């Protein structure tokens, strides 16, 4: 995979993750009146798992790209992400 495309995917993931974090903080299960909090928690957990899979894929691709090329221009480190699992705390 090209470095430019990988960096673009990383930037898109970062934006998606920030948006999800903002949405997560407003989910229904935080409200006392929520009648079915576990259903909402299950849906949130599924989304978090999807984010984790995307993050792992990007990390693997970044590592392959980093170790696969020895030139300075190919260095494409995956930025530090707050673990999507952090939402579960």
C-alpha positions in Angstrom: 0.0 0.0 0.0 1.3 3.5 -0.8 2.3 5.7 2.1 0.0 8.5 1.0 -3.0 6.3 0.9 -2.2 4.8 4.3 -1.7 8.3 5.9 -5.1 9.3 4.4 -6.8 6.2 5.9 -5.2 7.0 9.3 -6.4 10.6 9.2 -9.9 9.4 8.3 -9.9 6.9 11.1 -8.8 9.6 13.5 -11.7 11.7 12.5 -14.2 8.9 12.7 -12.9 7.9 16.1 -13.2 11.5 17.4 -16.8 11.7 16.0 -17.7 8.4 17.7 -16.3 9.5 21.0 -18.4 12.6 20.9 -21.5 10.5 19.9 -20.7 7.9 22.6 -20.8 10.5 25.4 -24.4 11.4 24.4 -25.8 7.8 24.1 -29.1 6.9 25.8 -27.7 4.5 28.4 -26.2 7.4 30.2 -29.7 8.7 30.9 -31.5 7.5 34.0 -34.7 7.1 32.1 -33.3 4.7 29.6 -35.6 1.7 29.5 -33.3 -0.7 27.7 -29.7 0.3 28.6 -28.2 -3.1 27.8 -29.5 -3.1 24.2 -27.8 0.3 23.7 -24.7 -0.9 25.4 -24.6 -3.9 23.1 -24.8 -1.7 20.0 -22.1 0.6 21.3 -19.9 -2.4 22.1 -20.3 -3.7 18.5 -19.2 -0.3 17.1 -16.3 -0.2 19.5 -15.2 -3.7 18.3 -15.4 -2.5 14.7 -13.2 0.5 15.5 -10.7 -1.8 17.3 -10.5 -4.0 14.2 -9.9 -1.1 11.9 -7.2 0.2 14.3 -5.5 -3.2 14.4 -5.6 -3.3 10.6 -4.1 0.1 10.3 -1.4 -0.7 12.8 -0.4 -3.9 10.9 -0.4 -2.0 7.6 1.7 0.7 9.1 4.2 -1.7 10.6 4.5 -3.6 7.3 5.1 -0.3 5.5 7.6 0.8 8.1 9.6 -2.4 8.1 9.2 -3.1 4.4 11.0 0.1 3.3 14.2 1.5 4.7 14.0 5.0 3.1 13.1 8.0 5.2 10.2 9.0 2.9 8.4 5.7 3.6 8.2 6.2 7.3 4.5 6.0 8.2 4.0 5.6 11.9 0.5 5.1 13.2 -0.4 7.9 15.5 -1.2 7.2 19.0 -5.0 6.6 19.3 -7.0 6.6 22.4 -8.0 3.0 22.6 -11.6 2.7 21.5 -11.9 0.4 24.5 -11.4 3.5 26.6 -15.1 4.2 26.1 -15.9 1.2 28.1 -14.4 2.6 31.3 
